[in-house]
């Protein structure tokens, strides 16, 4: 049996945490902007840190497995 948890979680988080797609933190004018489809270096860095922390949470701490 193959474990697809890492693939599915990483893909979903990558799509959801793309800066400017759903939200951007920090925004250009405000600290939090919704669906502006723009990005900045600070926003990319912050979203990368959040992505890494959520991957550690789901795959290491919670030890989630999806078998098919």
Backbone bond lengths (Angstrom), bond angles and torsions (degrees), N, CA, C in turn:
res aa  C-N    CA-C-N  psi(-1)  N-CA   C-N-CA  omega(-1)  CA-C   N-CA-C  phi
1 X - - - 1.443 - - 1.527 109.51 -
2 X 1.312 114.71 139.31 1.456 119.84 -179.71 1.522 110.05 -100.63
3 X 1.314 115.06 144.46 1.460 121.81 179.45 1.529 108.69 -97.81
4 X 1.329 116.93 112.91 1.454 122.32 -177.19 1.527 113.05 -100.69
5 X 1.301 119.22 8.71 1.461 121.96 -176.49 1.523 111.28 -62.26
6 X 1.306 117.73 -46.55 1.462 120.24 -177.51 1.526 111.29 -62.01
7 X 1.316 116.72 -43.24 1.458 120.86 -179.97 1.525 111.79 -64.25
8 X 1.305 117.43 -47.73 1.460 121.11 -177.78 1.529 112.32 -68.89
9 X 1.306 117.12 -44.12 1.463 120.14 -179.83 1.530 110.52 -66.12
10 X 1.327 117.58 -43.96 1.461 120.49 -179.78 1.530 111.22 -63.56
11 X 1.319 117.62 -41.71 1.460 120.67 179.68 1.523 111.91 -66.26
12 X 1.323 116.74 -43.93 1.464 120.52 -179.90 1.528 111.24 -65.32
13 X 1.327 117.25 -44.21 1.461 119.87 179.77 1.530 111.39 -67.09
14 X 1.325 117.64 -37.36 1.466 120.54 178.62 1.525 110.48 -62.92
15 X 1.327 116.70 -43.54 1.467 120.18 179.65 1.526 111.02 -67.64
16 X 1.330 117.01 -43.38 1.459 120.60 -177.09 1.525 112.66 -71.76
17 X 1.322 117.54 -34.55 1.460 120.88 -175.33 1.526 114.11 -97.07
18 X 1.335 118.07 15.86 1.459 119.67 174.15 1.522 108.56 -66.58
19 X 1.335 118.51 122.89 1.465 119.94 -176.29 1.519 111.96 -58.67
20 X 1.323 116.12 127.96 1.456 121.83 177.40 1.510 114.42 92.88
21 X 1.323 118.68 -15.57 1.459 119.84 -178.00 1.521 110.75 -73.96
22 X 1.295 118.71 -60.37 1.456 122.65 177.29 1.526 109.82 -100.87
23 X 1.328 115.90 -47.81 1.460 120.52 177.69 1.519 109.09 -148.60
24 X 1.324 115.33 159.52 1.462 121.04 176.19 1.518 107.72 -129.59
25 X 1.317 114.33 130.29 1.456 120.19 -178.20 1.522 108.27 -137.43
26 X 1.273 124.98 115.37 1.463 128.11 -3.10 1.514 110.94 -79.99
27 X 1.324 116.09 146.14 1.459 121.93 178.99 1.523 111.12 -78.77
28 X 1.317 116.59 176.90 1.465 120.74 179.58 1.532 111.17 -70.20
29 X 1.339 117.15 -50.67 1.455 120.62 -178.19 1.521 112.85 -102.25
30 X 1.339 116.74 -28.74 1.463 121.85 -176.53 1.527 109.45 -120.66
31 X 1.324 117.32 164.03 1.471 119.11 178.75 1.529 113.29 -67.30
32 X 1.343 116.43 -24.72 1.465 120.27 -175.35 1.521 108.07 -142.12
33 X 1.343 118.31 118.54 1.463 122.51 -177.73 1.529 109.34 -121.60
34 X 1.328 116.20 141.57 1.464 121.69 179.93 1.522 110.97 -105.48
35 X 1.315 117.23 134.78 1.462 127.39 172.21 1.525 114.28 42.00
36 X 1.318 117.01 54.30 1.460 119.39 178.51 1.522 112.55 -98.40
37 X 1.339 118.47 -9.28 1.466 125.05 177.68 1.536 112.63 56.18
38 X 1.328 116.99 30.30 1.466 122.55 175.35 1.518 107.96 -125.56
39 X 1.318 116.17 165.09 1.457 119.67 -179.75 1.521 110.19 -148.41
40 X 1.303 115.65 168.05 1.464 122.18 176.54 1.525 107.48 -145.20
41 X 1.310 116.68 171.06 1.465 120.99 -179.46 1.526 110.19 -65.24
42 X 1.330 116.77 -42.61 1.464 120.24 178.99 1.528 111.05 -62.72
43 X 1.322 116.39 -39.84 1.461 120.77 178.99 1.532 111.01 -65.74
44 X 1.324 117.61 -42.81 1.468 120.56 178.87 1.523 111.01 -62.86
45 X 1.320 116.87 -42.58 1.458 120.75 179.38 1.526 111.32 -63.35
46 X 1.325 117.26 -46.26 1.457 121.05 -179.29 1.531 111.63 -64.63
47 X 1.322 117.65 -42.06 1.457 120.41 178.15 1.527 111.50 -66.39
48 X 1.338 117.89 -33.42 1.461 121.54 176.79 1.526 110.94 -66.20
49 X 1.320 116.86 -41.82 1.467 120.62 178.35 1.529 110.69 -65.00
50 X 1.334 116.82 -43.71 1.470 120.54 178.43 1.523 110.31 -62.85
51 X 1.339 117.57 -42.15 1.467 122.39 178.24 1.533 110.82 -59.18
52 X 1.315 116.94 -47.37 1.460 120.84 -179.92 1.517 112.56 -63.04
53 X 1.319 116.16 -43.22 1.466 119.55 179.52 1.525 111.96 -65.40
54 X 1.323 117.72 -39.80 1.470 120.21 177.99 1.531 111.62 -68.66
55 X 1.350 117.56 -35.37 1.464 119.94 176.01 1.524 110.57 -64.26
56 X 1.319 117.63 -42.79 1.465 121.02 177.10 1.520 110.08 -62.53
57 X 1.319 116.93 -42.56 1.461 120.71 179.87 1.526 111.35 -60.64
58 X 1.335 117.20 -50.85 1.456 120.14 -175.27 1.522 113.66 -72.06
59 X 1.331 117.30 -40.90 1.462 119.62 -171.98 1.525 114.24 -92.73
60 X 1.322 118.23 -29.35 1.458 120.24 -176.93 1.526 111.53 -102.74
61 X 1.320 116.32 -52.88 1.457 120.02 -174.98 1.532 111.30 -73.20
62 X 1.345 116.96 -51.42 1.466 120.26 -177.86 1.533 112.94 -83.84
63 X 1.343 117.07 -17.68 1.464 123.04 176.04 1.536 111.79 53.95
64 X 1.332 115.78 54.52 1.464 122.14 -178.01 1.526 109.56 -79.83
65 X 1.339 116.50 137.27 1.464 122.98 177.72 1.524 108.62 -132.37
66 X 1.359 115.11 139.47 1.467 122.00 174.67 1.522 105.87 -129.18
67 X 1.308 115.92 111.93 1.459 120.61 -178.24 1.530 110.93 -103.49
68 X 1.343 114.78 143.55 1.467 119.55 176.92 1.495 109.89 -135.77
